Each structure stands twice: as structure tokens, then as C-alpha cells.
Amino acid sequence: MRVALGSDHAGYPLKQRLIAELERLGHAVEDLGTFAAEPPVDYPDFCFPVAERVAGGRADRGIVLGGSGIGEAIAANKVKGIRASVVTSDETARLTRLHNDSNVLALGARTNAHEDAVRWLGIWLATPFEGGRHVARLQKIAAYESSHFLRK
């Protein structure tokens, strides 16, 4: 699987840990920055390119990291076709894939233990989309996005 990652300075240490785990699992990794833990770094500068890689088919999945993961998910979700989810537990890691076919994982490096984040990454990568009744829901989201998404 091709995985693109991006983080701000707060997410940098966790990003390095996740890159090592992804490589250990045999995934192709594209690190889109930041490349140091020194602030200030604005997370949208790294989240938009990750989301664009996924939306454009140049990455299968994306991971965005920051202090909480919240702003990173908001930024990634501005890119058409992205379903970024903040994960905070084994169950949210599973459900975001199972029911929502999440294609971008958002994690908080300051709000979660890094060991937990590594475990959640594994769950998120391994969980397939369930399909079924969830397909119609995602189609509704995509239709809304297509009819309301403005590009200037």
C-alpha cells in the first residue's frame, strides 16, 4: 500500500515512529514533511498535499498528524474525496474504516500515547470497508460534496 504522511512540528516525532512501522509492515511511504520538530509550522501546508495525493490516486491512504489531529483532519477534509477521521481508540480506528471507508487517518501526538497510535494505525490499515448499507451513505456525502464544492 502507498501511504503519504504529513505533520506539523507537534506531530513530527510520532510521524517518524509511524513511518518506521509502515516500512516494517512493507508499505511504500511518502513523507511530505515537516522534517523537523522545531516550530512554527502550519499544519495545512502539510495536510493539503497528503490529502491531494490520496484524492488524486497517487497514494492509497494518508496520515496527518499534529498536536490533537483535529485541525489536521479539518484541513484534509477540505480536499474533495477525502474522508479524514480523528482516531482516539481501537474502536474508532476500526469503525472509521469499517463504516466510513476513511482514507486519511488523523492522529494527535500530544493527546495520545504513541504506543496507542501505532496500534491504531495497524487496526486502521487492516480493517476493510464493510460496504452494504454504508455505501449509500458515502454516496450521499460524495453527491453533496460534488454539488456544493466550490473551486476558485
SEKOLZA-822000 format. One line per field, with one value per atom (N, C-alpha, C, CB): residue number from 1; residue in three letters; atom name; x, y, z. Coordinates in steps of 0.05 Angstrom, whole numbers, always signed. Glycine has a CB too. Layout:
BEGIN
num (NUM, ...)
residuo (ALA, ...)
atomo (CA, ...)
c1 (X, ...)
c2 (Y, ...)
c3 (Z, ...)
REM end
This chain:
BEGIN
num (1, 1, 1, 1, 2, 2, 2, 2, 3, 3, 3, 3, 4, 4, 4, 4, 5, 5, 5, 5, 6, 6, 6, 6, 7, 7, 7, 7, 8, 8, 8, 8, 9, 9, 9, 9, 10, 10, 10, 10, 11, 11, 11, 11, 12, 12, 12, 12, 13, 13, 13, 13, 14, 14, 14, 14, 15, 15, 15, 15, 16, 16, 16, 16, 17, 17, 17, 17, 18, 18, 18, 18, 19, 19, 19, 19, 20, 20, 20, 20, 21, 21, 21, 21, 22, 22, 22, 22, 23, 23, 23, 23, 24, 24, 24, 24, 25, 25, 25, 25, 26, 26, 26, 26, 27, 27, 27, 27, 28, 28, 28, 28, 29, 29, 29, 29, 30, 30, 30, 30, 31, 31, 31, 31, 32, 32, 32, 32, 33, 33, 33, 33, 34, 34, 34, 34, 35, 35, 35, 35, 36, 36, 36, 36, 37, 37, 37, 37, 38, 38, 38, 38, 39, 39, 39, 39, 40, 40, 40, 40, 41, 41, 41, 41, 42, 42, 42, 42, 43, 43, 43, 43, 44, 44, 44, 44, 45, 45, 45, 45, 46, 46, 46, 46, 47, 47, 47, 47, 48, 48, 48, 48, 49, 49, 49, 49, 50, 50, 50, 50, 51, 51, 51, 51, 52, 52, 52, 52, 53, 53, 53, 53, 54, 54, 54, 54, 55, 55, 55, 55, 56, 56, 56, 56, 57, 57, 57, 57, 58, 58, 58, 58, 59, 59, 59, 59, 60, 60, 60, 60, 61, 61, 61, 61, 62, 62, 62, 62, 63, 63, 63, 63, 64, 64, 64, 64, 65, 65, 65, 65, 66, 66, 66, 66, 67, 67, 67, 67, 68, 68, 68, 68, 69, 69, 69, 69, 70, 70, 70, 70, 71, 71, 71, 71, 72, 72, 72, 72, 73, 73, 73, 73, 74, 74, 74, 74, 75, 75, 75, 75, 76, 76, 76, 76, 77, 77, 77, 77, 78, 78, 78, 78, 79, 79, 79, 79, 80, 80, 80, 80, 81, 81, 81, 81, 82, 82, 82, 82, 83, 83, 83, 83, 84, 84, 84, 84, 85, 85, 85, 85, 86, 86, 86, 86, 87, 87, 87, 87, 88, 88, 88, 88, 89, 89, 89, 89, 90, 90, 90, 90, 91, 91, 91, 91, 92, 92, 92, 92, 93, 93, 93, 93, 94, 94, 94, 94, 95, 95, 95, 95, 96, 96, 96, 96, 97, 97, 97, 97, 98, 98, 98, 98, 99, 99, 99, 99, 100, 100, 100, 100, 101, 101, 101, 101, 102, 102, 102, 102, 103, 103, 103, 103, 104, 104, 104, 104, 105, 105, 105, 105, 106, 106, 106, 106, 107, 107, 107, 107, 108, 108, 108, 108, 109, 109, 109, 109, 110, 110, 110, 110, 111, 111, 111, 111, 112, 112, 112, 112, 113, 113, 113, 113, 114, 114, 114, 114, 115, 115, 115, 115, 116, 116, 116, 116, 117, 117, 117, 117, 118, 118, 118, 118, 119, 119, 119, 119, 120, 120, 120, 120, 121, 121, 121, 121, 122, 122, 122, 122, 123, 123, 123, 123, 124, 124, 124, 124, 125, 125, 125, 125, 126, 126, 126, 126, 127, 127, 127, 127, 128, 128, 128, 128, 129, 129, 129, 129, 130, 130, 130, 130, 131, 131, 131, 131, 132, 132, 132, 132, 133, 133, 133, 133, 134, 134, 134, 134, 135, 135, 135, 135, 136, 136, 136, 136, 137, 137, 137, 137, 138, 138, 138, 138, 139, 139, 139, 139, 140, 140, 140, 140, 141, 141, 141, 141, 142, 142, 142, 142, 143, 143, 143, 143, 144, 144, 144, 144, 145, 145, 145, 145, 146, 146, 146, 146, 147, 147, 147, 147, 148, 148, 148, 148, 149, 149, 149, 149, 150, 150, 150, 150, 151, 151, 151, 151, 152, 152, 152, 152)
residuo (MET, MET, MET, MET, ARG, ARG, ARG, ARG, VAL, VAL, VAL, VAL, ALA, ALA, ALA, ALA, LEU, LEU, LEU, LEU, GLY, GLY, GLY, GLY, SER, SER, SER, SER, ASP, ASP, ASP, ASP, HIS, HIS, HIS, HIS, ALA, ALA, ALA, ALA, GLY, GLY, GLY, GLY, TYR, TYR, TYR, TYR, PRO, PRO, PRO, PRO, LEU, LEU, LEU, LEU, LYS, LYS, LYS, LYS, GLN, GLN, GLN, GLN, ARG, ARG, ARG, ARG, LEU, LEU, LEU, LEU, ILE, ILE, ILE, ILE, ALA, ALA, ALA, ALA, GLU, GLU, GLU, GLU, LEU, LEU, LEU, LEU, GLU, GLU, GLU, GLU, ARG, ARG, ARG, ARG, LEU, LEU, LEU, LEU, GLY, GLY, GLY, GLY, HIS, HIS, HIS, HIS, ALA, ALA, ALA, ALA, VAL, VAL, VAL, VAL, GLU, GLU, GLU, GLU, ASP, ASP, ASP, ASP, LEU, LEU, LEU, LEU, GLY, GLY, GLY, GLY, THR, THR, THR, THR, PHE, PHE, PHE, PHE, ALA, ALA, ALA, ALA, ALA, ALA, ALA, ALA, GLU, GLU, GLU, GLU, PRO, PRO, PRO, PRO, PRO, PRO, PRO, PRO, VAL, VAL, VAL, VAL, ASP, ASP, ASP, ASP, TYR, TYR, TYR, TYR, PRO, PRO, PRO, PRO, ASP, ASP, ASP, ASP, PHE, PHE, PHE, PHE, CYS, CYS, CYS, CYS, PHE, PHE, PHE, PHE, PRO, PRO, PRO, PRO, VAL, VAL, VAL, VAL, ALA, ALA, ALA, ALA, GLU, GLU, GLU, GLU, ARG, ARG, ARG, ARG, VAL, VAL, VAL, VAL, ALA, ALA, ALA, ALA, GLY, GLY, GLY, GLY, GLY, GLY, GLY, GLY, ARG, ARG, ARG, ARG, ALA, ALA, ALA, ALA, ASP, ASP, ASP, ASP, ARG, ARG, ARG, ARG, GLY, GLY, GLY, GLY, ILE, ILE, ILE, ILE, VAL, VAL, VAL, VAL, LEU, LEU, LEU, LEU, GLY, GLY, GLY, GLY, GLY, GLY, GLY, GLY, SER, SER, SER, SER, GLY, GLY, GLY, GLY, ILE, ILE, ILE, ILE, GLY, GLY, GLY, GLY, GLU, GLU, GLU, GLU, ALA, ALA, ALA, ALA, ILE, ILE, ILE, ILE, ALA, ALA, ALA, ALA, ALA, ALA, ALA, ALA, ASN, ASN, ASN, ASN, LYS, LYS, LYS, LYS, VAL, VAL, VAL, VAL, LYS, LYS, LYS, LYS, GLY, GLY, GLY, GLY, ILE, ILE, ILE, ILE, ARG, ARG, ARG, ARG, ALA, ALA, ALA, ALA, SER, SER, SER, SER, VAL, VAL, VAL, VAL, VAL, VAL, VAL, VAL, THR, THR, THR, THR, SER, SER, SER, SER, ASP, ASP, ASP, ASP, GLU, GLU, GLU, GLU, THR, THR, THR, THR, ALA, ALA, ALA, ALA, ARG, ARG, ARG, ARG, LEU, LEU, LEU, LEU, THR, THR, THR, THR, ARG, ARG, ARG, ARG, LEU, LEU, LEU, LEU, HIS, HIS, HIS, HIS, ASN, ASN, ASN, ASN, ASP, ASP, ASP, ASP, SER, SER, SER, SER, ASN, ASN, ASN, ASN, VAL, VAL, VAL, VAL, LEU, LEU, LEU, LEU, ALA, ALA, ALA, ALA, LEU, LEU, LEU, LEU, GLY, GLY, GLY, GLY, ALA, ALA, ALA, ALA, ARG, ARG, ARG, ARG, THR, THR, THR, THR, ASN, ASN, ASN, ASN, ALA, ALA, ALA, ALA, HIS, HIS, HIS, HIS, GLU, GLU, GLU, GLU, ASP, ASP, ASP, ASP, ALA, ALA, ALA, ALA, VAL, VAL, VAL, VAL, ARG, ARG, ARG, ARG, TRP, TRP, TRP, TRP, LEU, LEU, LEU, LEU, GLY, GLY, GLY, GLY, ILE, ILE, ILE, ILE, TRP, TRP, TRP, TRP, LEU, LEU, LEU, LEU, ALA, ALA, ALA, ALA, THR, THR, THR, THR, PRO, PRO, PRO, PRO, PHE, PHE, PHE, PHE, GLU, GLU, GLU, GLU, GLY, GLY, GLY, GLY, GLY, GLY, GLY, GLY, ARG, ARG, ARG, ARG, HIS, HIS, HIS, HIS, VAL, VAL, VAL, VAL, ALA, ALA, ALA, ALA, ARG, ARG, ARG, ARG, LEU, LEU, LEU, LEU, GLN, GLN, GLN, GLN, LYS, LYS, LYS, LYS, ILE, ILE, ILE, ILE, ALA, ALA, ALA, ALA, ALA, ALA, ALA, ALA, TYR, TYR, TYR, TYR, GLU, GLU, GLU, GLU, SER, SER, SER, SER, SER, SER, SER, SER, HIS, HIS, HIS, HIS, PHE, PHE, PHE, PHE, LEU, LEU, LEU, LEU, ARG, ARG, ARG, ARG, LYS, LYS, LYS, LYS)
atomo (N, CA, C, CB, N, CA, C, CB, N, CA, C, CB, N, CA, C, CB, N, CA, C, CB, N, CA, C, CB, N, CA, C, CB, N, CA, C, CB, N, CA, C, CB, N, CA, C, CB, N, CA, C, CB, N, CA, C, CB, N, CA, C, CB, N, CA, C, CB, N, CA, C, CB, N, CA, C, CB, N, CA, C, CB, N, CA, C, CB, N, CA, C, CB, N, CA, C, CB, N, CA, C, CB, N, CA, C, CB, N, CA, C, CB, N, CA, C, CB, N, CA, C, CB, N, CA, C, CB, N, CA, C, CB, N, CA, C, CB, N, CA, C, CB, N, CA, C, CB, N, CA, C, CB, N, CA, C, CB, N, CA, C, CB, N, CA, C, CB, N, CA, C, CB, N, CA, C, CB, N, CA, C, CB, N, CA, C, CB, N, CA, C, CB, N, CA, C, CB, N, CA, C, CB, N, CA, C, CB, N, CA, C, CB, N, CA, C, CB, N, CA, C, CB, N, CA, C, CB, N, CA, C, CB, N, CA, C, CB, N, CA, C, CB, N, CA, C, CB, N, CA, C, CB, N, CA, C, CB, N, CA, C, CB, N, CA, C, CB, N, CA, C, CB, N, CA, C, CB, N, CA, C, CB, N, CA, C, CB, N, CA, C, CB, N, CA, C, CB, N, CA, C, CB, N, CA, C, CB, N, CA, C, CB, N, CA, C, CB, N, CA, C, CB, N, CA, C, CB, N, CA, C, CB, N, CA, C, CB, N, CA, C, CB, N, CA, C, CB, N, CA, C, CB, N, CA, C, CB, N, CA, C, CB, N, CA, C, CB, N, CA, C, CB, N, CA, C, CB, N, CA, C, CB, N, CA, C, CB, N, CA, C, CB, N, CA, C, CB, N, CA, C, CB, N, CA, C, CB, N, CA, C, CB, N, CA, C, CB, N, CA, C, CB, N, CA, C, CB, N, CA, C, CB, N, CA, C, CB, N, CA, C, CB, N, CA, C, CB, N, CA, C, CB, N, CA, C, CB, N, CA, C, CB, N, CA, C, CB, N, CA, C, CB, N, CA, C, CB, N, CA, C, CB, N, CA, C, CB, N, CA, C, CB, N, CA, C, CB, N, CA, C, CB, N, CA, C, CB, N, CA, C, CB, N, CA, C, CB, N, CA, C, CB, N, CA, C, CB, N, CA, C, CB, N, CA, C, CB, N, CA, C, CB, N, CA, C, CB, N, CA, C, CB, N, CA, C, CB, N, CA, C, CB, N, CA, C, CB, N, CA, C, CB, N, CA, C, CB, N, CA, C, CB, N, CA, C, CB, N, CA, C, CB, N, CA, C, CB, N, CA, C, CB, N, CA, C, CB, N, CA, C, CB, N, CA, C, CB, N, CA, C, CB, N, CA, C, CB, N, CA, C, CB, N, CA, C, CB, N, CA, C, CB, N, CA, C, CB, N, CA, C, CB, N, CA, C, CB, N, CA, C, CB, N, CA, C, CB, N, CA, C, CB, N, CA, C, CB, N, CA, C, CB, N, CA, C, CB, N, CA, C, CB, N, CA, C, CB, N, CA, C, CB, N, CA, C, CB, N, CA, C, CB, N, CA, C, CB, N, CA, C, CB, N, CA, C, CB, N, CA, C, CB, N, CA, C, CB, N, CA, C, CB, N, CA, C, CB, N, CA, C, CB, N, CA, C, CB)
c1 (+17, +0, +18, -19, +10, +24, +11, +24, +27, +17, +33, +19, +18, +30, +26, +18, +46, +44, +53, +61, +40, +48, +41, +34, +57, +52, +63, +66, +54, +66, +89, +45, +100, +122, +114, +133, +89, +80, +77, +53, +70, +66, +91, +45, +112, +137, +148, +158, +151, +162, +145, +165, +118, +100, +101, +72, +103, +105, +129, +107, +152, +176, +171, +200, +157, +151, +133, +139, +113, +94, +107, +70, +125, +140, +155, +159, +169, +184, +165, +199, +142, +123, +112, +100, +106, +96, +117, +88, +141, +163, +167, +189, +165, +168, +146, +166, +122, +100, +101, +74, +120, +124, +109, +116, +99, +85, +104, +65, +97, +112, +104, +107, +123, +118, +128, +132, +111, +119, +116, +102, +138, +138, +138, +163, +116, +112, +120, +84, +132, +141, +122, +145, +128, +152, +175, +148, +199, +223, +238, +240, +226, +238, +217, +258, +223, +204, +204, +211, +219, +220, +196, +246, +183, +161, +173, +142, +157, +129, +125, +112, +106, +99, +69, +111, +58, +29, +19, +20, +3, -5, -19, -24, -35, -47, -27, -64, -3, +17, +26, +42, +21, +29, +5, +45, -18, -42, -55, -63, -55, -67, -52, -65, -25, -12, -17, +18, -19, -25, -53, -25, -72, -100, -101, -119, -86, -86, -74, -71, -54, -42, -62, -17, -77, -97, -120, -108, -131, -153, -145, -162, -120, -111, -102, -89, -103, -96, -66, -106, -50, -21, -13, -6, -32, -28, -54, -20, -52, -76, -89, -69, -72, -82, -63, -84, -73, -57, -59, -66, -39, -38, -29, -19, -45, -38, -36, -59, -16, -10, -5, +13, -14, -9, -12, -28, -16, -19, -44, -21, -66, -91, -102, -112, -94, -105, -130, -110, -142, -167, -164, -179, -146, -142, -132, -122, -116, -105, -128, -85, -147, -170, -187, -187, -191, -207, -194, -210, -168, -153, -155, -124, -150, -151, -178, -142, -199, -226, -235, -245, -219, -226, -220, -210, -205, -198, -220, -170, -232, -254, -246, -263, -263, -259, -245, -243, -238, -224, -244, -202, -239, -254, -234, -272, -226, -206, -220, -187, -209, -221, -200, -236, -207, -191, -196, -196, -175, -178, -167, -163, -182, -174, -176, -191, -182, -185, -184, -212, -181, -182, -209, -179, -230, -257, -260, -278, -251, -253, -235, -247, -212, -195, -209, -168, -223, -237, -262, -246, -278, -303, -299, -320, -279, -274, -268, -252, -257, -253, -277, -228, -287, -309, -334, -316, -342, -367, -363, -381, -340, -336, -316, -328, -303, -282, -262, -295, -254, -235, -210, -228, -202, -177, -154, -183, -160, -139, -143, -139, -122, -121, -109, -105, -123, -113, -108, -134, -84, -76, -63, -56, -69, -57, -33, -78, -10, +14, +16, +38, +2, +3, -21, +2, -40, -64, -67, -89, -48, -49, -21, -61, -20, +5, +14, +3, +39, +49, +46, +79, +48, +43, +15, +49, -4, -32, -35, -51, -23, -25, -14, -10, +8, +19, -1, +46, -13, -33, -57, -42, -66, -89, -83, -98, -58, -50, -53, -21, -44, -47, -76, -34, -93, -122, -133, -137, -127, -137, -128, -128, -103, -93, -106, -63, -111, -121, -151, -112, -166, -195, -206, -207, -221, -233, -259, -239, -267, -293, -314, -295, -335, -356, -375, -372, -378, -397, -426, -392, -443, -471, -485, -473, -499, -515, -498, -530, -471, -454, -447, -428, -450, -444, -463, -447, -489, -508, -502, -537, -493, -486, -462, -481, -442, -419, -425, -396, -444, -452, -467, -471, -482, -496, -476, -515, -455, -435, -420, -414, -413, -399, -416, -391, -442, -460, -462, -488, -465, -466, -440, -471, -418, -392, -389, -370, -398, -395, -413, -403, -437, -455, -450, -483, -435, -430, -401, -440, -384, -355, -348, -338, -338, -331, -301, -342, -293, -265, -263, -254, -243, -239, -212, -242)
c2 (-23, +0, +25, +0, +45, +71, +90, +83, +99, +116, +142, +102, +165, +191, +202, +211, +215, +226, +255, +210, +270, +298, +306, +316, +324, +332, +361, +313, +373, +397, +390, +417, +410, +405, +387, +431, +390, +374, +345, +385, +339, +312, +298, +311, +314, +303, +278, +324, +277, +253, +228, +257, +231, +209, +201, +216, +220, +213, +196, +239, +202, +186, +157, +198, +155, +128, +112, +130, +126, +113, +105, +131, +122, +115, +90, +139, +87, +63, +38, +65, +41, +19, +12, +26, +32, +27, +12, +53, +21, +8, -20, +24, -24, -51, -70, -51, -59, -74, -77, -61, -64, -68, -48, -94, -26, -6, +14, +8, +25, +46, +73, +47, +88, +112, +137, +110, +157, +183, +204, +191, +214, +234, +262, +230, +276, +302, +325, +306, +318, +339, +342, +365, +358, +373, +354, +393, +365, +348, +354, +350, +368, +374, +381, +398, +379, +385, +414, +367, +431, +459, +475, +472, +490, +507, +533, +513, +549, +544, +531, +570, +514, +500, +501, +471, +508, +509, +482, +533, +467, +441, +440, +429, +460, +458, +455, +483, +467, +465, +436, +481, +418, +390, +372, +381, +380, +363, +365, +372, +388, +390, +372, +419, +373, +355, +325, +360, +317, +289, +282, +283, +299, +294, +294, +315, +313, +314, +289, +338, +278, +253, +230, +245, +228, +207, +212, +206, +236, +243, +238, +271, +244, +241, +213, +259, +194, +166, +161, +159, +180, +176, +164, +203, +162, +147, +133, +166, +109, +94, +104, +64, +113, +124, +146, +102, +163, +185, +185, +211, +197, +201, +230, +180, +244, +271, +273, +292, +287, +287, +316, +270, +321, +346, +343, +368, +364, +362, +346, +390, +351, +337, +320, +357, +327, +314, +327, +285, +344, +356, +376, +370, +395, +414, +401, +436, +380, +365, +351, +345, +340, +327, +348, +311, +370, +392, +400, +416, +405, +413, +391, +419, +367, +345, +342, +319, +346, +343, +365, +341, +385, +406, +397, +432, +376, +365, +346, +351, +351, +335, +306, +345, +289, +260, +249, +253, +266, +257, +252, +277, +230, +223, +219, +198, +241, +241, +238, +266, +221, +217, +218, +190, +232, +232, +205, +257, +191, +165, +169, +143, +158, +160, +134, +181, +113, +87, +64, +86, +40, +17, +16, -10, +23, +22, +43, +24, +68, +88, +82, +116, +69, +61, +40, +50, +22, +1, +13, -21, +28, +38, +58, +50, +74, +94, +81, +113, +57, +42, +25, +24, +11, -8, +6, -22, +29, +42, +67, +51, +80, +105, +104, +126, +82, +78, +102, +77, +109, +131, +126, +133, +147, +145, +162, +152, +177, +192, +190, +223, +182, +178, +203, +153, +215, +238, +230, +262, +236, +229, +253, +206, +253, +274, +263, +284, +276, +267, +276, +277, +297, +307, +297, +338, +285, +277, +246, +287, +232, +203, +191, +191, +168, +154, +144, +131, +147, +139, +109, +146, +93, +64, +58, +49, +73, +70, +78, +88, +100, +109, +88, +135, +75, +54, +31, +43, +23, +2, +10, -5, +35, +44, +44, +72, +51, +51, +23, +60, +3, -25, -33, -44, -25, -32, -18, -23, +8, +23, +12, +53, +4, -8, -35, -11, -51, -78, -81, -95, -60, -62, -55, -44, -73, -67, -51, -93, -38, -25, -47, -5, -44, -65, -63, -61, -40, -37, -38, -59, -52, -55, -28, -70, -25, -1, +25, -3, +22, +45, +57, +37, +42, +52, +75, +30, +72, +94, +119, +84, +116, +139, +154, +131, +139, +152, +165, +132, +152, +164, +190, +144, +192, +217, +239, +213, +232, +251, +260, +239, +241, +248, +265, +223, +260, +276, +304, +262, +306, +333, +348, +331, +335, +347, +356, +327, +340, +347, +371, +323, +372, +394, +420, +385, +418, +442, +451, +437, +435, +441, +463, +415, +485, +507, +509, +534, +512, +517, +544, +494, +559, +585, +587, +607)
c3 (+0, +0, +0, +24, -15, -16, +5, -45, +24, +45, +45, +73, +44, +46, +74, +25, +85, +112, +113, +132, +131, +135, +163, +115, +174, +202, +206, +222, +228, +237, +256, +250, +269, +288, +311, +298, +321, +344, +336, +354, +311, +303, +292, +281, +289, +277, +291, +277, +317, +329, +325, +359, +327, +322, +292, +330, +275, +246, +241, +229, +253, +249, +259, +264, +281, +292, +273, +320, +262, +244, +218, +239, +208, +183, +188, +175, +210, +216, +217, +243, +228, +230, +202, +249, +186, +159, +142, +146, +144, +129, +139, +132, +166, +177, +165, +208, +161, +150, +120, +158, +107, +78, +61, +71, +72, +57, +44, +74, +22, +9, +23, -22, +32, +48, +33, +75, +33, +22, +45, -3, +54, +76, +63, +95, +68, +56, +75, +46, +97, +116, +139, +102, +157, +162, +168, +184, +167, +170, +196, +147, +214, +240, +260, +237, +286, +307, +316, +331, +302, +310, +300, +300, +318, +309, +298, +332, +286, +279, +252, +281, +250, +225, +224, +223, +201, +198, +185, +180, +200, +191, +164, +211, +156, +129, +107, +124, +111, +90, +85, +98, +103, +100, +97, +124, +108, +106, +78, +127, +66, +39, +19, +30, +18, -1, +4, +0, +29, +35, +24, +66, +30, +20, -10, +32, -23, -52, -64, -61, -52, -62, -61, -45, -39, -36, -56, -7, -57, -75, -104, -71, -111, -138, -145, -143, -126, -132, -131, -158, -122, -121, -94, -125, -76, -51, -45, -27, -33, -26, -1, -23, +18, +43, +51, +65, +70, +81, +111, +69, +123, +152, +157, +166, +173, +181, +211, +170, +221, +250, +259, +256, +284, +297, +326, +286, +341, +369, +377, +382, +364, +371, +347, +379, +323, +299, +289, +305, +305, +297, +274, +321, +277, +255, +230, +264, +234, +211, +196, +221, +210, +197, +183, +218, +196, +183, +157, +202, +157, +133, +111, +139, +118, +99, +86, +111, +103, +93, +74, +116, +71, +51, +23, +58, +20, -6, -15, -6, -38, -48, -50, -76, -39, -40, -15, -63, +3, +27, +50, +36, +64, +88, +110, +84, +123, +144, +171, +143, +188, +214, +236, +215, +257, +281, +296, +300, +302, +316, +344, +301, +364, +392, +407, +405, +393, +407, +386, +423, +396, +378, +363, +394, +377, +364, +343, +385, +348, +327, +303, +338, +308, +286, +269, +297, +281, +267, +252, +286, +266, +255, +233, +276, +234, +213, +186, +221, +187, +162, +155, +165, +175, +171, +160, +197, +172, +165, +147, +190, +149, +135, +112, +154, +109, +88, +89, +60, +113, +117, +101, +147, +86, +70, +81, +42, +102, +115, +146, +107, +159, +188, +200, +196, +220, +234, +263, +233, +272, +299, +314, +299, +340, +357, +372, +377, +368, +381, +410, +366, +417, +444, +461, +444, +449, +463, +466, +449, +454, +455, +459, +429, +473, +476, +448, +496, +442, +416, +412, +413, +433, +430, +421, +457, +432, +423, +394, +441, +386, +358, +339, +354, +346, +329, +327, +341, +349, +348, +331, +377, +334, +319, +289, +328, +282, +254, +243, +251, +258, +249, +245, +269, +263, +261, +236, +286, +233, +211, +184, +213, +182, +157, +151, +159, +171, +167, +164, +190, +172, +172, +144, +193, +132, +106, +109, +90, +88, +87, +85, +63, +102, +103, +80, +129, +68, +46, +56, +25, +41, +49, +52, +75, +74, +79, +80, +105, +84, +87, +59, +101, +38, +11, +4, -10, +10, +3, +19, +9, +43, +60, +48, +89, +40, +28, +1, +25, -13, -39, -35, -54, -13, -7, +0, +17, +15, +22, -4, +42, -21, -46, -64, -60, -65, -82, -71, -84, -46, -33, -39, -3, -35, -39, -68, -32, -87, -115, -123, -133, -111, -118, -102, -114, -81, -64, -63, -37, -75, -73, -93, -79, -83, -100, -104, -88, -128, -135, -148, -154, -138, -150, -162, -129)
REM end
